[in-house]
Amino acid sequence: MNIVGVITEHNPYHNGHLYHVEKARETCSADYVISVMSGHFLQRGEPALFNKWARAKMAVRGGVDLVIELPTAFSVRSASTFAYGSISVLNSTGVTTHLCFGSETGSIDNLWPAARLLYDEPPEFKVQLNAYLDQGLSYPAARERAVSSYFAQTSPKACPPDILATPNNILGIEYMKSLLALKSEIIPTTIKRQAAGYHDTSIRQGSSIASATSIREELRLSDGQTTESAENVVPPTTLSIIKEEIASGRGPVFIENYAKILFYLLRITPPEEIAALCDVTEGLENRIISSARTAGSVKDLMNMIKTKRYTWTRLQRILAYILLGFTSSRAQSFDNTGPRYLRVLGMSSRGRELLRIIKKEADIPVITLTSPYLRSNDPISEMLNFDVKATDIYTLLYPGTTITNQGLDCKIMPYVDGETAE
């Protein structure tokens, strides 16, 4: 039996995701498709457009058999930690046989040399990496140059020189590096990204496939309402869920929705507490606090604290860490244990069969009912409580005027076959 995993944010689930799921099933001759999906805060530091239960419903109605949440401790992190957390979840199911991800190269053979290099990190590579970092480059830029330089000097034909120049290639390499680190038997496969580029900010006229970035931008520019262009690039099932969420005041949520909460926290939090947050180094807390005194928006704040050393994405994640109170010590604690549970968000009728199999084979608990796991004092409870905290903060960002109750993680059951139970 073949079971393929896909690693996603589904923000929102669109026709490109539908293509990915169908090709993953076909390419891997898969009996089931598992999606490891980020919850309410995403890898680039942004809040999700719609809540995790709505996005899980989109995925299940779009052909995914089982949706498992990637804990917040890993979903809002650098590509390396995001990938390690996601692969750990798939590995812990005990049944996943394949991984299928999209990439710009479309060739798994093009990605393996870089993945092995970044896993092994030979001394000569580290020397080159440190030299570029000493020039003031951000870590991603320094690493890209170091990889290109290393292969140019050792084996020019082994790896394309621009293999780390595009986002999906980068994530794919991180997935493969994580498979090596975990000594996983999961077989990686890749499909070439179709039609739209990851960073495309507008929907191409007449196209049926668009990037999630362009769909979000379309909704933002239309004051949170769907447009004909956006409607043409998502499955009908996704469109109906989006319209339902908008009508209920539960989205869309954009980064500016947390501006007032963020600036409030920056005005009352001592510098030493911001310095203790994940990824805040080299006195960056002082630059953030100083900039927050005059910035008029989140975007203004980002532009004021941006430097050559810090990527936009890293700074966005730091703003999310301020919102979540995510400290370096807590991040280190979570990283040491890895994901501690398989939290189910949704499933198809066939996914129920798969879930029964996973419950027998998984090496960490499978959670469908949250409350019992919040009462103990252990790593599972600590990590799960962080997810609960993320939800409680996220729901304050809804554009509707009603304040959403706390504790939805203990009230909303996994989506199953078109029905939800609360």
Secondary structure by P-SEA (a helix, b strand, c coil): cbbbbbbbccccccaaaaaaaaaaaaaacccbbbbbcccccccccccccccaaaaaaaaaaacccbbbbcccccccccaaaaaaaaaaaaaacccccbbbbbcccccccccaaaaaaaaaccaaaaaaaaaaaaacccaaaaaaaaaaaaaaacccccccccccccaaaaaaaaaaaaaaaacccbbbbbbccccccccccccccccccccaaaaaaaaaaacccccaaaaacccaaaaaaaaaaaaacccccccccaaaaaaaaaacccaaaaaacccccccaaaaaaaaacccccaaaaaaaaccccccaaaaaaaaaaaaacccaaaaaaaaaacccccccccccaaaaaaaaaaaaccccccccccccccccccaaaaaaaaaaaaaaaaaaaccccccccccccccccccccccccc
